[in-house]
């Protein structure tokens, strides 16, 4: 586990020992929470798993749903959130379940658990992934480093060389390269990952086809009760790094394409990556102008009444694959870690 995650785990431990998540939760959890998930599948043990944060087991999803009921959350659809933000008498806190990217394991492993709990959920699709031609570049990077003994990157006349023999070295190399890529432009990121996969001899053409749902599967899913389909752009870029025309197209055209293919309205958007460096005021405005009812980020936090004025910049809480236990889950559902992080205020939402 990386140092950052060890610090987070220690913080969860302090919250548990002090019981702060019990006596401050009614203040910190706000009106409710939107949960963010990615892969749900049985764990395949491996020493090098840099994207494990994006993966939980079906058994832990069952724990999440069980604890939501136990903590008196009402599990609702994303369509109901705007109504919950309107002034009115106090209600039970709500929880919304959202799944990003459109992975096939969401249907194979998550959906049966969700059905068992009678829990509605939203699936956010990147249309290039559904078409089978998108690039899951963070997985491309993992596959490349898994094969390489040394990682070499060339950018702007400079070279970066990192050892990658052992699982520890591979994890360190992944962390350095990931930060390096995220700091650059979208075009540089994709070009450098393509170069690395070529060095490693990794065929990445089948990743989206193997891992992501096809249009036929999505169309069946879209007709199922309790399931809603949202947009996650055309190609999953860091929108804030795109020019205005590209960002507008990614946000608006993905909505249009999904509505045409599915024959039903698409009301909600999840920004790819969704952090401060990937979505900001321009993207929030573009989502509103494209006609989305809500748009969700990955900025951590619970939902408060103040978010009624910022429904295209809603925060989410990630169900992280490194923290699959009840103690840490209880802290997340209490809202306390984010309440403390945001200095007892609602998360920054317009910049």
Buried (B, 14 or more C-beta within 10 A) or exposed (E): EEEEBEEBBEBBEEBBEEEBBEEBBEEBBBBBBBBBBBBBBEBEEEEBBBBBBBBBBBEBBBBBBBBBEEBEBBBBBBBBBBEBBEEEEEEEBBBBBBBBBBBBBBBEBBBEBBBEBEBBBBBBBBBBBBBBEBBBBBBBBBBBBBBBEEBEBEBEEEEBEBBBEEBEBBBBBBBBBBEBBBEBEBEBBBBBBBBBBEBBEBEBEEBBBEBBBBBEBBBEBBEEEEBBBBBBBBBBBBBBBBEEEBBBBBBBBBBBBBBEBBEEEBBBBBBBBBBEEBBBEBBBEBBBEBEBBBBBBBBBBBBBEBBBEBBBBBBBBBBBBBBBEBBBBBBBBBBBBBBBEBEEEBBEBEE
